[in-house]
Amino acid sequence: MKRILYLTDTLMAGGTEQQLTALITRLDRQRYEPHVLCLYGEKAGRSLHFADPLRAANVPVHVLDLDWSPFAKLRAIFE
């Protein structure tokens, strides 16, 4: 089984996020193990609209929940 990491900036209700969710939930789970890493969440004022459907499909979703500051981005690199 191949593990795939999808990195996205948000999971808010939008076209790109909808396409990402459709792609991930339609993968052959016998061959692929998808994981999602999301940079921004509630701290940056972004909803996690598609996090629940992904989790319902047994896809691990990890949200770093960075804010918009440059310092937050640097901190995330070193954590």
ZAMI-851624 format. One line per 4 residues: number of its first residue (from 1); for each residue x, y, z of C-alpha. Coordinates in pm, whole numbers, always signed. Each point is the difference from the previous one (the first is absolute). Layout:
<sites>
NUM> X Y Z | ... .
</sites>
This chain:
<sites>
1> +0 +0 +0 | +133 +343 -92 | -45 +288 +242 | -82 +336 -159 .
5> +20 +335 +178 | -217 +278 -138 | +103 +346 +118 | -257 +275 -32 .
9> -26 +351 +135 | -368 -26 +103 | -295 -238 +11 | -262 +275 -28 .
13> -299 -28 -234 | +158 +67 -338 | +52 -159 -337 | +359 -113 +50 .
17> -80 -151 +337 | -307 -174 -143 | +209 -153 -278 | +264 -112 +250 .
21> -265 -169 +214 | -153 -173 -303 | +341 -122 -115 | +99 -134 +341 .
25> -329 -170 +82 | -1 -181 -336 | +347 -149 +35 | +32 -377 +15 .
29> +58 -45 +373 | +146 -346 -60 | +289 +163 -186 | +30 +347 +156 .
33> +1 +145 +350 | -75 +374 -33 | +74 +256 +273 | -83 +372 -8 .
37> +206 +278 +155 | -171 +339 +12 | +192 +319 +82 | -279 +240 +101 .
41> -310 -41 +214 | -196 +200 +252 | +295 +214 +116 | +23 +141 -351 .
45> -378 +36 -28 | -39 -295 -236 | -266 -266 +36 | +81 -371 -9 .
49> -306 -77 -212 | +146 -309 -170 | +179 -143 +306 | -309 -190 +120 .
53> -72 -174 -334 | +365 -105 -23 | +2 -133 +355 | -329 -182 -67 .
57> +183 -174 -286 | +270 -107 +252 | +258 +242 -139 | +228 +142 +270 .
61> -18 +382 -6 | +266 +202 +181 | -51 +376 +37 | +299 +213 +98 .
65> -240 +292 +58 | +259 +268 -76 | -91 +364 +13 | +98 +237 -281 .
69> +313 +143 +161 | +345 -70 -148 | +113 -105 +349 | -264 -275 +11 .
73> +127 -142 -328 | +359 -3 +126 | -106 -162 +326 | -181 -275 -191 .
77> +318 -86 -191 | +190 -62 +321 | -272 -191 +187 .
</sites>
